[in-house]
């Protein structure tokens, strides 16, 4: 599959490029990024360069569809559909540079990515969201998008730092996307 560019009212979503490497590297220095993602820590420019190269291959294989989130052409975050199986399922993942948080960019980008995933040519039946227990910001975003909380994955998530308990939620193509109650989110 060729990379697809998505647009929203405020954002452009396109495959990450080497022009993004410095911004990705700088954003990955925030300790909150490796705390909640699988990014290595410490993170240097070679990690970003490798990621950009892999992203192009993943698009060709249709195994992972990754977009850089851009505001006025400048990179501010990443979003993607991982472990993509056309007609089946994928997992959504996202992270933002610290300065871009709190503006609703991830929610806006995720809506576009979810719409893309459920449409042709992918026609996904289900998109999953997973997060390390405690990542309330990500949980609030997923709930606002209409994901339904499905449970706790005991030691179900792993990265270079070890195994972690995780939350899992899902959204189906037929779901109405109305936010539902989640046990860890009282607000």
Long-range contacts (C-beta under 8 A, 24 or more apart in sequence): 1-59, 1-60, 1-62, 1-65, 1-121, 2-59, 3-56, 3-59, 4-65, 4-116, 6-67, 6-109, 6-112, 6-113, 6-116, 7-112, 8-108, 8-109, 8-111, 8-112, 9-108, 10-71, 10-105, 10-108, 11-69, 11-70, 11-71, 11-105, 11-108, 11-109, 11-112, 12-70, 12-73, 13-67, 13-68, 13-69, 13-70, 13-79, 13-109, 13-112, 13-113, 14-67, 14-68, 14-70, 15-55, 15-56, 15-59, 15-66, 15-67, 15-68, 16-51, 16-52, 16-55, 16-66, 16-67, 16-68, 16-75, 16-78, 17-52, 17-68, 18-49, 18-52, 20-48, 20-52, 20-68, 20-75, 21-45, 21-48, 21-49, 21-52, 22-48, 23-74, 23-75, 23-76, 23-97, 24-48, 24-51, 24-68, 24-75, 24-78, 26-97, 27-77, 27-95, 27-96, 27-97, 27-98, 30-97, 30-98, 32-98, 33-95, 34-161, 35-132, 36-95, 36-131, 36-132, 36-135, 36-138, 37-93, 37-95, 37-159, 38-159, 38-160, 39-95, 40-160, 41-161, 62-86, 65-90, 67-109, 67-113, 69-94, 69-96, 69-100, 69-105, 69-106, 69-109, 71-100, 71-105, 76-100, 76-105, 77-105, 77-106, 77-109, 79-106, 79-109, 79-110, 79-113, 80-113, 81-113, 81-117, 81-122, 81-124, 81-127, 84-117, 84-122, 84-124, 85-124, 86-121, 86-122, 86-123, 86-124, 87-122, 87-123, 87-124, 87-125, 88-124, 88-125, 88-126, 89-124, 89-125, 89-126, 89-127, 89-128, 90-117, 90-122, 90-124, 90-127, 90-128, 91-127, 91-128, 91-129, 91-130, 92-117, 92-127, 92-128, 92-129, 92-142, 94-138, 94-141, 101-137, 106-141, 107-141, 107-144, 107-145, 110-141, 110-145, 111-145, 114-145, 114-171, 118-173, 123-173, 124-173, 125-172, 125-173, 126-170, 126-171, 126-172, 126-173, 127-170, 127-171, 128-168, 128-169, 128-170, 129-168, 129-169, 129-170, 129-171, 130-156, 130-157, 130-166, 130-167, 130-168, 130-169, 131-157, 131-166, 131-167, 132-157, 132-164, 132-165, 132-166, 132-167, 133-164, 133-165, 133-166, 133-167, 135-167, 136-184, 136-185, 139-167, 139-169, 139-182, 139-184, 139-185, 140-185, 140-187, 142-169, 143-169, 143-179, 143-180, 143-182, 143-185, 144-179, 145-171, 145-177, 145-179, 146-171, 146-175, 146-176, 146-177, 146-178, 146-179, 146-180, 147-171, 148-175, 148-180, 149-180, 149-181, 149-182, 149-183
